[in-house]
Amino acid sequence: MSRTRLPATALALLALTATACGTDTGSNAGSDGTVKPDLAVTGIDWAVESVTVDGRKIPAPEGTRVTIDDKGRASGNSGCNSFGAEATVKGDTITVGTVQSTEMACEKDIQKFEGSLQAAFTGKLKGKVADDRLTLTTAKGDSIAMSAKPQEPNAKLTETRWNVESLIKGKSVTSLPSDTAGKAELIFGKDGSVGGSTSCNNLSGKAAVAGSTITFSKVATTRKMCTPEAMRTERELLKILDGRTNYEIKGSTLSLTAAAGDGLEARAAKQK
């Protein structure tokens, strides 16, 4: 295995410092006995540019991205749906586990691209970093082309309209049912209030922010009856918005995780 030469632009974006070369007899060692450093890919928001399958290049929809963190997890958006998977980096090999994705209905062209991306982004992939670009290649020669995306500034928690896109149970991520998609939202006020909609009923209550936690209290809703799916979504949301939760904002994405492990992901609505 040849030594991967890491460019300065990629190094500047690293969340982790690559391990210095030493001696090893493991699978990460080259023919000269030296350890090859792990590729500089973690902690970077990679914008997917295209997927090449059976020699045919398919351009990626706008917003398609992949991030691999230092905890062995890959996440991103495949053009319409969000996805996640276990991912490890060893030398120039990135091993991606089973991809779990939301199941929102999308345009046919985007659905086709998502299928191609998910088929390529699995198993053992050979990675190559050149300047601020990353190419992942499958065993049969299909490839994913990406470029390092400038870090998106984090949206503000307060006075942002957060559209709830998916519910999380452990490692399972599911999109909202079709008749509730795009209707559930949260708005946090600077005065410690929270408002919005469960997709069925309006909600209001208190949201005390301290560090990386939000403690919800006195969350109440209107009493309109809706479809069974909408009512199930409402019950799931209200379970999360009850008591203390951990929150994290990355770019335009808000994640809330309750004590029991259930949570949600929401995206900041685009300003008109």
C-alpha positions, -999 to +999 in steps of 0.1 A: +000+000+000+015+034-009+016+062+016-013+086+014-001+122+011-024+144+031-029+180+017-028+210+039-064+220+031-077+186+043-055+187+074-069+221+084-104+206+086-094+175+106-112+168+139-085+143+147-047+143+141-036+114+120-014+089+138+024+092+131+040+063+113+057+035+132+062-002+128+034-028+127+027-062+113-011-058+112-034-052+082-026-015+083+011-020+076+027-016+042+052-039+025+080-019+041+066-026+076+055+010+083+021+019+095+000+038+071-020+067+087-058+067+086-072+089+059-080+124+069-117+122+064-133+125+099-150+156+112-154+170+077-188+179+060-183+162+026-205+175-002-214+146-025-209+156-062-217+124-080-219+086-080-205+065-108-222+031-112-213+007-140-193+035-157-223+059-157-218+092-137-249+104-119-248+140-106-259+144-069-289+166-060-281+198-041-276+193-004-263+157-006-236+153+020-218+128+042-200+133+076-179+106+094-173+114+130-145+101+153-170+078+172-175+054+143-207+069+129-215+082+094-245+104+087-258+126+060-285+134+035-289+115+002-308+143-016-341+139+001-338+115+030-314+115+060-293+084+067-269+070+092-246+040+095-216+026+115-184+036+098-147+029+107-116+043+091-084+021+090-056+032+067-071+039+033-101+017+039-135+030+051-159+002+062-196+012+062-222-009+080-259-012+072-274+021+062-306+032+079-325+059+061-357+078+065-384+070+040-398+103+028-414+103-007-391+121-031-390+129-068-383+099-090-349+112-101-338+118-065-351+084-054-330+068-082-299+087-071-305+078-035-306+041-044-273+044-063-256+062-034-268+038-008-257+008-029-222+023-033-219+036+003-216+003+020-190-024+029-153-019+024-145+012+004-111+024-007-106+061-001-084+086-018-079+122-006-065+148-030-065+184-020-100+190-006-116+161-025-124+125-014-131+096-037-146+063-023-143+033-046-162-001-041-147-035-048-164-036-082-152-002-092-182+020-085-173+053-069-185+083-050-169+117-056-170+143-028-155+177-019-149+193+015-178+216+022-172+248+041-185+245+076-221+257+077-227+282+105-250+268+132-285+281+132-297+298+164-319+278+187-343+306+195-365+324+170-358+297+143-386+278+128-375+241+132-393+217+109-394+182+125-383+157+099-377+124+117-381+105+149-353+085+165-355+053+186-321+041+195-303+036+162-335+036+142-344+068+123-379+071+107-393+100+088-427+114+098-457+098+081-467+113+048-498+131+061-477+148+088-445+156+069-437+193+068-464+201+093-447+195+127-425+223+139-409+239+170-401+275+178-381+284+208-385+319+223-359+340+240-382+342+270-379+304+276-411+295+258-417+268+231-444+268+206-452+252+173-473+223+160-474+185+164-487+184+128-522+180+142-525+204+171-508+236+182-485+233+212-471+257+238-450+254+269-418+262+287-383+253+275-355+261+300-321+260+282-289+253+302-257+244+285-265+215+261-298+206+277-334+218+273-359+210+301-395+211+288-424+217+312-461+226+310-463+216+273-500+216+263-518+213+230-551+222+214-576+193+213-583+187+176-587+151+165-567+141+134-558+110+115-545+080+134-510+086+120-510+122+130-522+113+165-494+088+169-468+113+157-482+138+183-479+113+211-443+105+201-434+142+200-450+150+233-430+121+250-398+137+238-409+172+249-414+161+285-386+168+310-349+171+303-334+165+269-300+169+254-298+191+223-272+197+196-272+220+166-250+212+136-255+237+108-292+237+101-300+205+119-313+203+155-312+170+174-331+164+206-325+133+227-347+124+258-335+105+288-351+072+275-331+075+242-359+086+220-354+118+201-361+138+170-342+157+142-355+190+129-342+213+102-342+251+102-367+264+078-352+285+050-357+322+053-381+335+026 
